[in-house]
Amino acid sequence: MFAVRQYSLPLMLAVLLHVAAGWALSSGWNPQREVSNFIKPKAVLATLIVLEAKAKPAVKPQPVQKVTPPQIPQTKPQTKPQEKPKVDPDIALKKKQREEREAAERERQEQARQRQERLNALSQSSLDRAIEEESDALQAGSEDQVAQSYRLGMYELVRQNWSRPPSARNGMSAKLQVELIPTGEVAAVNIVESSGNAAFDRSAEQAVRKARRFEVPQENAIFERYFRSFYFLFQPEDLLR
């Protein structure tokens, strides 16, 4: 409506112009003859007016709300409880007896294995102990042979240093305890078992002291075992030829 009102005046002018033109033509007016009588306009300003209907404002579509259908709870189909298969009592009894036999067999095998391990350990221990004892015996025998050779030298030296008293008789003996230092020197001499004859006992003690120093092994272990402190059995029949 506003657009029609806005262009009503130009429209009326256009209509009047067409009416006047029609009237002039009908009355015998020739435009070619009268052109010189009119002043030719320098320029004609014309404006093309296009009438357009006013666009309606676009309506913003409303968001469509999704309607969530109500959830229907699903019910699990009821299943019938499975019936346990019936077990034959004889089969169950045989199965139990078989399991018991297998368990007893496993226990027997485990006991046998443990017993064999103990026997092996004892055998190895016995073997090691036997080897050690044999080694000690061989070593002791070797050391005893070495010590015996030094004893013979001591006996000979004491025999040479002994002066037999007039009261000495065959069968007399005196047991002496002799202590040495690692160099072989005599540290102490004591009578531990008397012969019953004081002169004989003194002569035996003096013969040991007179030696002053004996030849002893250089190995400290042999010296400590045989010659640090030892007993010397003094008998005339062993010392006199």
Rosetta blueprint (number, residue, H / E / L):
1 M L
2 F H
3 A H
4 V H
5 R H
6 Q H
7 Y L
8 S H
9 L H
10 P H
11 L H
12 M H
13 L H
14 A H
15 V H
16 L H
17 L H
18 H H
19 V H
20 A H
21 A H
22 G H
23 W H
24 A H
25 L H
26 S H
27 S L
28 G L
29 W L
30 N L
31 P L
32 Q L
33 R L
34 E L
35 V L
36 S L
37 N L
38 F L
39 I L
40 K L
41 P L
42 K L
43 A L
44 V L
45 L L
46 A L
47 T L
48 L L
49 I L
50 V L
51 L L
52 E L
53 A L
54 K L
55 A L
56 K L
57 P L
58 A L
59 V L
60 K L
61 P L
62 Q L
63 P L
64 V L
65 Q L
66 K L
67 V L
68 T L
69 P L
70 P L
71 Q L
72 I L
73 P L
74 Q L
75 T L
76 K L
77 P L
78 Q L
79 T L
80 K L
81 P L
82 Q L
83 E L
84 K L
85 P L
86 K L
87 V L
88 D L
89 P H
90 D H
91 I H
92 A H
93 L H
94 K H
95 K H
96 K H
97 Q H
98 R H
99 E H
100 E H
101 R H
102 E H
103 A H
104 A H
105 E H
106 R H
107 E H
108 R H
109 Q H
110 E H
111 Q H
112 A H
113 R H
114 Q H
115 R H
116 Q H
117 E H
118 R H
119 L H
120 N H
121 A H
122 L H
123 S H
124 Q H
125 S H
126 S H
127 L H
128 D H
129 R H
130 A H
131 I H
132 E H
133 E H
134 E H
135 S H
136 D H
137 A H
138 L H
139 Q H
140 A H
141 G H
142 S H
143 E H
144 D H
145 Q H
146 V H
147 A H
148 Q H
149 S H
150 Y H
151 R H
152 L H
153 G H
154 M H
155 Y H
156 E H
157 L H
158 V H
159 R H
160 Q H
161 N H
162 W L
163 S L
164 R L
165 P L
166 P L
167 S L
168 A L
169 R L
170 N L
171 G L
172 M L
173 S L
174 A E
175 K E
176 L E
177 Q E
178 V E
179 E E
180 L E
181 I L
182 P L
183 T L
184 G L
185 E E
186 V E
187 A E
188 A E
189 V E
190 N E
191 I E
192 V E
193 E E
194 S L
195 S L
196 G L
197 N L
198 A H
199 A H
200 F H
201 D H
202 R H
203 S H
204 A H
205 E H
206 Q H
207 A H
208 V H
209 R H
210 K H
211 A H
212 R L
213 R E
214 F L
215 E L
216 V L
217 P L
218 Q L
219 E L
220 N H
221 A H
222 I H
223 F H
224 E H
225 R H
226 Y H
227 F L
228 R L
229 S E
230 F E
231 Y E
232 F E
233 L E
234 F E
235 Q L
236 P H
237 E H
238 D H
239 L H
240 L L
241 R L
